[in-house]
């Protein structure tokens, strides 16, 4: 049977294989490469991550291809810094808020100009649905693109990749934003059910304490998933851990 070789590590593979069994690379050549590009970054650990502050030496798979787009696989990378991630998130949140508000403003402006006392109609309902969809479309399309980043991440020089360093598919990108949006809501629902149970059991005895506990719990639901970036070497949020993704510094060719 015909054989081919991984252009990343030089491992021999069968012609029917699409992924290298040794390193997971998806590029192959008909003859064995003279040198291997794996392991050129001495600062990376066994999972392909550089320790914070280590220099980044991109491998062949992280270099631009002939079309100018980044290759979909990178082996050695450095987790993004906290401030860069924060600023990127603020930029994206601002853009998404503006984009989501435009359809609603236009629809209400158009309806109000013609019929000031008219209630919601099909156009208004459609625009409301569109404004709800905009954030999911924004993060899904950009995170799942060859740029591997939203506009905020692009400005801050960041990529979002899988834990193996691969480009996210559109489905993976959608699951990640869906998890980011729905997990805190699920946490608040559980918190509300727990609070309702305590209020029913203790009634007015611990009412003030229960209110304080609810406020602290609500803050924890939103803060703790992001605060986890300070407590793991990959600087992953809870959403990254669940979806097996990482935000990294964009390798410099």
Kinemage of the C-alpha trace (Angstrom):
@kinemage 1
@onewidth
@group {chain A} dominant
@subgroup {mainchain}
@vectorlist {calphas} color= white
{ca unk a 1} P 0.000 0.000 0.000
{ca unk a 2} L 1.254 3.505 -0.808
{ca unk a 3} L 2.825 5.421 2.031
{ca unk a 4} L 3.108 9.134 2.806
{ca unk a 5} L 4.957 11.155 5.428
{ca unk a 6} L 3.861 13.851 7.870
{ca unk a 7} L 5.357 17.201 6.863
{ca unk a 8} L 5.455 18.134 10.546
{ca unk a 9} L 7.241 15.255 12.301
{ca unk a 10} L 8.252 12.958 9.417
{ca unk a 11} L 6.181 10.012 10.695
{ca unk a 12} L 5.308 7.449 8.017
{ca unk a 13} L 1.571 6.912 7.521
{ca unk a 14} L -0.731 4.965 5.253
{ca unk a 15} L -2.122 6.761 2.219
{ca unk a 16} L -5.669 6.551 3.600
{ca unk a 17} L -4.824 8.437 6.818
{ca unk a 18} L -5.899 12.083 7.070
{ca unk a 19} L -4.276 12.830 10.430
{ca unk a 20} L -0.737 11.955 11.525
{ca unk a 21} L -0.927 9.265 14.249
{ca unk a 22} L 2.155 10.730 15.929
{ca unk a 23} L 1.511 14.488 16.194
{ca unk a 24} L -2.012 15.053 14.861
{ca unk a 25} L -0.872 17.162 11.909
{ca unk a 26} L -3.025 17.089 8.755
{ca unk a 27} L -0.334 17.866 6.174
{ca unk a 28} L 1.524 15.116 4.289
{ca unk a 29} L 4.254 14.844 1.650
{ca unk a 30} L 5.099 11.887 -0.639
{ca unk a 31} L 8.680 11.556 0.640
{ca unk a 32} L 10.165 11.737 4.109
{ca unk a 33} L 11.224 15.306 5.087
{ca unk a 34} L 14.952 15.752 5.621
{ca unk a 35} L 14.411 17.543 8.950
{ca unk a 36} L 11.609 17.699 11.462
{ca unk a 37} L 10.114 20.938 12.747
{ca unk a 38} L 8.724 19.437 15.932
{ca unk a 39} L 10.423 20.435 19.154
{ca unk a 40} L 12.162 23.576 17.882
{ca unk a 41} L 10.704 25.489 20.795
{ca unk a 42} L 12.637 24.456 23.848
{ca unk a 43} L 10.399 26.483 26.152
{ca unk a 44} L 7.256 24.469 25.524
{ca unk a 45} L 6.020 21.788 27.856
{ca unk a 46} L 4.841 18.340 26.814
{ca unk a 47} L 1.354 19.639 25.996
{ca unk a 48} L 2.661 22.152 23.479
{ca unk a 49} L 2.225 25.162 25.757
{ca unk a 50} L 4.978 27.592 26.612
{ca unk a 51} L 5.267 28.602 30.198
{ca unk a 52} L 4.187 32.217 30.839
{ca unk a 53} L 6.896 34.588 29.669
{ca unk a 54} L 8.657 32.051 27.447
{ca unk a 55} L 9.524 33.038 23.903
{ca unk a 56} L 7.473 31.678 21.034
{ca unk a 57} L 9.079 30.009 18.033
{ca unk a 58} L 6.326 29.011 15.603
{ca unk a 59} L 6.604 25.730 13.817
{ca unk a 60} L 5.972 25.157 10.145
{ca unk a 61} L 2.291 24.553 10.793
{ca unk a 62} L 1.845 28.042 12.274
{ca unk a 63} L 3.401 29.840 9.292
{ca unk a 64} L 1.259 31.571 6.655
{ca unk a 65} L 0.487 29.473 3.599
{ca unk a 66} L 0.685 30.631 0.005
{ca unk a 67} L -2.800 32.137 0.144
{ca unk a 68} L -1.813 34.416 3.014
{ca unk a 69} L -4.104 32.772 5.595
{ca unk a 70} L -2.800 31.159 8.749
{ca unk a 71} L -2.501 27.399 8.671
{ca unk a 72} L -5.183 25.606 10.761
{ca unk a 73} L -2.727 23.886 13.108
{ca unk a 74} L -0.025 25.187 15.457
{ca unk a 75} L 2.045 23.013 17.779
{ca unk a 76} L 3.838 25.382 20.163
{ca unk a 77} L 2.107 28.399 21.615
{ca unk a 78} L 1.957 30.699 24.618
{ca unk a 79} L -1.232 31.364 26.634
{ca unk a 80} L -2.518 34.921 26.280
{ca unk a 81} L -1.918 37.440 29.044
{ca unk a 82} L -4.761 38.474 31.338
{ca unk a 83} L -4.805 42.153 30.358
{ca unk a 84} L -4.777 41.396 26.639
{ca unk a 85} L -7.734 39.055 27.055
{ca unk a 86} L -9.596 41.651 29.121
{ca unk a 87} L -9.104 44.429 26.584
{ca unk a 88} L -10.055 42.085 23.726
{ca unk a 89} L -13.258 41.110 25.570
{ca unk a 90} L -14.161 44.762 26.201
{ca unk a 91} L -13.658 45.612 22.519
{ca unk a 92} L -15.796 42.674 21.410
{ca unk a 93} L -18.526 43.427 23.962
{ca unk a 94} L -18.715 47.026 22.739
{ca unk a 95} L -18.896 45.976 19.080
{ca unk a 96} L -21.540 43.340 19.753
{ca unk a 97} L -23.651 45.801 21.758
{ca unk a 98} L -23.571 48.330 18.922
{ca unk a 99} L -24.294 45.727 16.245
{ca unk a 100} L -27.165 44.251 18.268
{ca unk a 101} L -28.705 47.664 18.894
{ca unk a 102} L -28.708 48.818 15.270
{ca unk a 103} L -31.562 46.540 14.020
{ca unk a 104} L -33.770 47.440 16.983
{ca unk a 105} L -33.143 51.174 16.634
{ca unk a 106} L -33.828 51.107 12.900
{ca unk a 107} L -37.032 49.094 13.226
{ca unk a 108} L -38.512 51.217 16.016
{ca unk a 109} L -37.448 54.392 14.211
{ca unk a 110} L -39.138 53.307 10.995
{ca unk a 111} L -42.352 52.191 12.716
{ca unk a 112} L -42.522 55.187 15.029
{ca unk a 113} L -42.171 57.628 12.144
{ca unk a 114} L -45.233 56.173 10.391
{ca unk a 115} L -47.364 54.910 13.268
{ca unk a 116} L -46.371 56.426 16.640
{ca unk a 117} L -48.988 54.449 18.586
{ca unk a 118} L -48.611 51.161 16.729
{ca unk a 119} L -47.612 48.121 18.727
{ca unk a 120} L -44.902 45.609 17.762
{ca unk a 121} L -45.332 44.200 14.276
{ca unk a 122} L -43.529 41.602 12.189
{ca unk a 123} L -40.671 43.967 11.327
{ca unk a 124} L -40.008 44.838 14.964
{ca unk a 125} L -40.175 41.180 16.028
{ca unk a 126} L -37.787 40.205 13.220
{ca unk a 127} L -35.311 42.899 14.221
{ca unk a 128} L -35.473 41.805 17.869
{ca unk a 129} L -34.689 38.243 16.832
{ca unk a 130} L -31.849 39.507 14.637
{ca unk a 131} L -30.375 41.510 17.510
{ca unk a 132} L -30.451 38.345 19.650
{ca unk a 133} L -28.710 36.317 16.936
{ca unk a 134} L -25.969 38.893 16.228
{ca unk a 135} L -23.668 38.007 19.184
{ca unk a 136} L -23.799 34.286 18.405
{ca unk a 137} L -23.131 34.891 14.708
{ca unk a 138} L -20.278 37.298 15.503
{ca unk a 139} L -18.352 34.930 17.778
{ca unk a 140} L -19.172 31.804 15.747
{ca unk a 141} L -18.122 33.147 12.358
{ca unk a 142} L -14.944 34.909 13.525
{ca unk a 143} L -13.697 32.294 15.984
{ca unk a 144} L -14.353 29.597 13.395
{ca unk a 145} L -12.613 31.487 10.579
{ca unk a 146} L -9.018 31.173 9.381
{ca unk a 147} L -8.180 34.263 11.449
{ca unk a 148} L -9.062 32.297 14.629
{ca unk a 149} L -10.103 35.495 16.382
{ca unk a 150} L -12.792 38.098 16.849
{ca unk a 151} L -11.971 41.708 15.994
{ca unk a 152} L -11.006 42.377 19.608
{ca unk a 153} L -8.641 39.423 19.696
{ca unk a 154} L -7.181 40.410 16.313
{ca unk a 155} L -6.406 43.903 17.610
{ca unk a 156} L -4.724 42.425 20.695
{ca unk a 157} L -2.783 39.798 18.700
{ca unk a 158} L -4.627 36.745 20.055
{ca unk a 159} L -5.960 33.481 18.637
{ca unk a 160} L -8.602 31.086 19.893
{ca unk a 161} L -7.619 27.472 19.157
{ca unk a 162} L -8.417 24.004 20.436
{ca unk a 163} L -6.324 22.472 23.210
{ca unk a 164} L -4.398 20.654 20.464
{ca unk a 165} L -3.647 23.921 18.655
{ca unk a 166} L -6.139 23.411 15.822
{ca unk a 167} L -8.453 25.952 14.251
{ca unk a 168} L -11.997 25.752 15.627
{ca unk a 169} L -14.758 24.604 13.355
{ca unk a 170} L -17.925 26.693 13.153
{ca unk a 171} L -19.714 24.102 15.304
{ca unk a 172} L -17.010 24.229 17.988
{ca unk a 173} L -17.083 28.025 17.954
{ca unk a 174} L -20.879 28.039 18.296
{ca unk a 175} L -20.818 25.562 21.183
{ca unk a 176} L -18.265 27.732 22.976
{ca unk a 177} L -20.300 30.956 22.746
{ca unk a 178} L -23.464 29.031 23.635
{ca unk a 179} L -21.729 27.621 26.721
{ca unk a 180} L -20.432 31.066 27.677
{ca unk a 181} L -23.930 32.537 27.431
{ca unk a 182} L -26.044 29.759 28.932
{ca unk a 183} L -23.877 28.391 31.750
{ca unk a 184} L -24.212 31.527 33.940
{ca unk a 185} L -27.971 31.532 33.289
{ca unk a 186} L -28.168 27.906 34.427
{ca unk a 187} L -26.174 28.834 37.522
{ca unk a 188} L -28.578 31.677 38.339
{ca unk a 189} L -31.569 29.364 37.929
{ca unk a 190} L -30.067 26.844 40.362
{ca unk a 191} L -29.209 29.676 42.737
{ca unk a 192} L -32.767 30.985 42.545
{ca unk a 193} L -34.223 27.545 43.251
{ca unk a 194} L -31.909 27.104 46.238
{ca unk a 195} L -32.810 30.556 47.566
{ca unk a 196} L -36.523 29.852 47.168
{ca unk a 197} L -36.101 26.647 49.146
{ca unk a 198} L -34.267 28.440 51.962
{ca unk a 199} L -36.816 31.246 52.101
{ca unk a 200} L -39.651 28.717 52.270
{ca unk a 201} L -37.927 26.764 55.043
{ca unk a 202} L -36.654 29.610 57.221
{ca unk a 203} L -39.218 32.259 56.202
{ca unk a 204} L -38.378 35.508 57.994
{ca unk a 205} L -35.783 34.095 60.386
{ca unk a 206} L -32.771 34.460 58.073
{ca unk a 207} L -34.217 36.729 55.389
{ca unk a 208} L -31.362 39.271 55.444
{ca unk a 209} L -28.711 36.562 55.409
{ca unk a 210} L -30.409 34.809 52.511
{ca unk a 211} L -30.474 38.041 50.486
{ca unk a 212} L -26.740 38.559 51.082
{ca unk a 213} L -26.047 34.939 50.129
{ca unk a 214} L -28.022 35.372 46.905
{ca unk a 215} L -26.054 38.483 45.955
{ca unk a 216} L -22.719 36.789 46.676
{ca unk a 217} L -23.801 33.683 44.774
{ca unk a 218} L -24.912 35.735 41.758
{ca unk a 219} L -21.534 37.489 41.628
{ca unk a 220} L -19.742 34.148 41.953
{ca unk a 221} L -21.729 32.669 39.061
{ca unk a 222} L -20.364 35.349 36.736
{ca unk a 223} L -16.909 35.916 38.226
{ca unk a 224} L -15.621 32.438 39.134
{ca unk a 225} L -15.683 30.977 35.573
{ca unk a 226} L -13.418 33.813 34.383
{ca unk a 227} L -11.301 33.935 37.557
{ca unk a 228} L -10.057 30.409 36.840
{ca unk a 229} L -7.563 31.903 34.343
{ca unk a 230} L -5.406 32.828 37.359
{ca unk a 231} L -5.215 29.264 38.656
{ca unk a 232} L -4.139 27.076 35.733
{ca unk a 233} L -1.027 27.193 33.515
{ca unk a 234} L -3.060 27.292 30.301
{ca unk a 235} L -4.964 30.362 31.540
{ca unk a 236} L -8.283 28.804 30.595
{ca unk a 237} L -11.657 30.002 31.782
{ca unk a 238} L -14.254 27.449 32.848
{ca unk a 239} L -15.785 27.783 29.382
{ca unk a 240} L -12.402 27.021 27.786
{ca unk a 241} L -12.022 23.938 29.966
{ca unk a 242} L -15.470 22.654 29.061
{ca unk a 243} L -15.019 23.294 25.326
{ca unk a 244} L -11.297 22.342 25.336
{ca unk a 245} L -10.152 25.640 23.848
{ca unk a 246} L -7.329 28.071 24.607
{ca unk a 247} L -6.693 31.740 23.949
{ca unk a 248} L -3.061 32.157 22.882
{ca unk a 249} L -0.703 34.834 21.651
{ca unk a 250} L -0.625 34.837 17.863
{ca unk a 251} L 2.668 33.202 16.767
{ca unk a 252} L 4.976 35.522 14.846
{ca unk a 253} L 6.321 33.937 11.609
